[in-house]
């Protein structure tokens, strides 16, 4: 009987809790977004440094174990091991110079979405993967999850601002 009374008291107390106002919710999300954005900016800077030094293993660790990379004009790359192999293929020696600029981060609790811009340029002597231009820029979107205090990429998609090469002739 005593346990029933305690449970009933807790339920009633929870019901009396005041709901979060729209202003309070907006302030909470703004604070969470700012904190997530700072952490994500640091991760993006780390990715650029790791890319320049060819550390595909460390870059893959920035992704969730079940992360998905969505490269342009290619099928999805699923899972950390496949992402590691993809990054290793892209980061041939010498590796390209890569930069990220986050335009916005929206976060709520352990989830965040980032939208930003990227640029890369290959050194003149670099052997590039087939069809990859010497320099490129574009936009990206990343969905993040915070697991045990660490932000990890769950899905990352990007595309170029450079028009694709013309295929075939005129009709």
C-alpha positions as CSV (number, residue, x, y, z in Angstrom):
1,X,0.0,0.0,0.0
2,X,2.8,2.4,0.9
3,X,4.5,1.8,-2.6
4,X,1.2,2.6,-4.2
5,X,0.9,5.9,-2.3
6,X,4.4,6.9,-3.3
7,X,3.8,6.0,-7.0
8,X,0.5,8.0,-6.9
9,X,2.3,11.0,-5.3
10,X,5.0,11.0,-8.0
11,X,2.4,10.8,-10.8
12,X,0.4,13.7,-9.3
13,X,3.6,15.8,-8.9
14,X,4.6,15.1,-12.5
15,X,1.2,16.2,-13.6
16,X,1.5,19.5,-11.7
17,X,4.8,20.3,-13.4
18,X,4.5,23.5,-15.5
19,X,4.9,23.0,-19.2
20,X,7.8,24.6,-21.0
21,X,6.7,27.9,-22.7
22,X,7.6,28.6,-26.3
23,X,10.2,31.2,-25.2
24,X,11.7,28.7,-22.7
25,X,11.9,26.0,-25.4
26,X,13.4,28.5,-27.9
27,X,16.1,29.5,-25.4
28,X,16.9,25.9,-24.5
29,X,17.3,24.9,-28.1
30,X,19.4,28.0,-28.8
31,X,21.7,27.1,-26.0
32,X,21.9,23.5,-27.0
33,X,22.5,24.5,-30.6
34,X,25.3,26.9,-29.6
35,X,27.0,24.3,-27.5
36,X,26.7,21.6,-30.2
37,X,27.9,24.0,-32.8
38,X,31.1,24.7,-30.9
39,X,31.8,21.0,-30.5
40,X,31.0,20.3,-34.1
41,X,33.2,23.2,-35.3
42,X,36.1,21.6,-33.4
43,X,35.4,18.2,-35.0
44,X,35.3,19.7,-38.4
45,X,38.6,21.4,-37.9
46,X,40.0,18.0,-36.7
47,X,38.7,16.3,-39.8
48,X,40.5,18.8,-42.0
49,X,43.8,18.3,-40.1
50,X,43.4,14.5,-40.2
51,X,42.6,14.6,-43.9
52,X,45.7,16.7,-44.7
53,X,47.8,14.1,-43.0
54,X,46.0,11.1,-44.5
55,X,44.5,9.6,-41.3
56,X,41.5,7.8,-42.7
57,X,41.2,5.6,-39.5
58,X,40.9,8.7,-37.3
59,X,38.4,10.3,-39.7
60,X,36.2,7.1,-39.6
61,X,36.1,7.3,-35.8
62,X,34.3,10.7,-36.2
63,X,31.3,8.7,-37.5
64,X,28.8,6.6,-35.6
65,X,29.5,2.9,-35.9
66,X,26.4,2.6,-38.1
67,X,27.1,5.9,-39.9
68,X,26.3,6.5,-43.5
69,X,28.3,8.6,-45.9
70,X,26.3,9.8,-48.9
71,X,28.9,10.9,-51.6
72,X,27.7,12.5,-54.8
73,X,27.1,10.3,-57.8
74,X,27.8,7.1,-55.8
75,X,25.9,4.6,-53.7
76,X,25.8,5.2,-49.9
77,X,28.8,4.1,-47.9
78,X,27.4,2.3,-44.8
79,X,29.3,1.6,-41.5
80,X,32.5,2.8,-40.0
81,X,34.7,0.2,-41.8
82,X,33.3,1.0,-45.2
83,X,33.7,4.8,-44.5
84,X,37.3,4.1,-43.5
85,X,38.0,2.4,-46.8
86,X,36.3,5.2,-48.8
87,X,38.2,7.9,-47.0
88,X,41.5,6.0,-47.5
89,X,40.8,5.9,-51.2
90,X,40.0,9.6,-51.4
91,X,43.0,10.6,-49.2
92,X,45.7,9.4,-51.5
93,X,49.1,10.8,-51.0
94,X,49.4,13.7,-51.1
95,X,46.0,14.3,-49.6
96,X,43.8,17.3,-50.6
97,X,43.4,20.4,-48.4
98,X,39.9,20.3,-47.0
99,X,38.0,23.0,-45.1
100,X,34.5,23.1,-43.6
101,X,32.5,26.1,-42.6
102,X,29.4,25.4,-40.6
103,X,26.6,27.9,-41.5
104,X,24.1,26.6,-38.9
105,X,23.6,23.9,-36.3
106,X,20.2,23.1,-34.8
107,X,20.4,20.8,-31.8
108,X,17.9,19.4,-29.3
109,X,19.0,17.0,-26.7
110,X,21.4,14.4,-28.2
111,X,20.5,15.1,-31.8
112,X,21.8,17.9,-34.1
113,X,21.7,18.8,-37.8
114,X,24.4,20.9,-39.4
115,X,24.4,22.7,-42.7
116,X,27.5,24.2,-44.1
117,X,30.0,24.8,-46.9
118,X,33.2,22.9,-47.8
119,X,36.2,23.4,-50.1
120,X,39.0,21.2,-51.1
121,X,42.1,21.5,-53.4
122,X,44.5,18.8,-54.4
123,X,48.3,19.6,-54.5
124,X,49.5,20.0,-58.1
125,X,51.5,16.7,-57.9
126,X,48.7,14.7,-56.5
127,X,47.3,11.7,-58.3
128,X,43.5,12.2,-58.0
129,X,40.8,9.5,-58.1
130,X,39.2,9.3,-61.6
131,X,36.8,12.2,-62.3
132,X,37.7,14.2,-59.3
133,X,38.6,17.9,-60.1
134,X,41.7,19.6,-58.8
135,X,39.6,22.0,-56.7
136,X,36.0,22.0,-55.7
137,X,33.5,23.6,-53.3
138,X,29.9,23.0,-52.3
139,X,27.5,22.5,-49.5
140,X,26.9,19.7,-47.0
141,X,24.4,18.5,-44.4
142,X,25.3,16.3,-41.4
143,X,23.0,14.6,-38.9
144,X,24.8,14.2,-35.5
145,X,24.1,12.2,-32.4
146,X,25.7,12.7,-29.0
147,X,26.7,9.4,-27.5
148,X,28.3,9.4,-24.0
149,X,29.3,13.1,-24.4
150,X,30.8,12.6,-27.9
151,X,29.2,14.1,-31.1
152,X,29.3,11.5,-33.9
153,X,28.2,11.8,-37.5
154,X,25.3,9.6,-38.3
155,X,24.7,10.7,-41.9
156,X,26.8,13.1,-44.0
157,X,25.9,14.2,-47.5
158,X,27.6,16.7,-49.7
159,X,27.4,18.0,-53.2
160,X,29.4,20.3,-55.4
161,X,28.6,23.8,-56.7
162,X,30.6,23.0,-59.8
163,X,28.5,21.9,-62.7
164,X,29.1,18.3,-63.9
165,X,30.9,17.8,-67.1
166,X,28.7,17.7,-70.2
167,X,27.9,14.2,-71.2
168,X,27.7,13.3,-74.9
169,X,26.9,15.7,-77.7
170,X,23.9,17.9,-78.6
171,X,20.7,16.4,-79.8
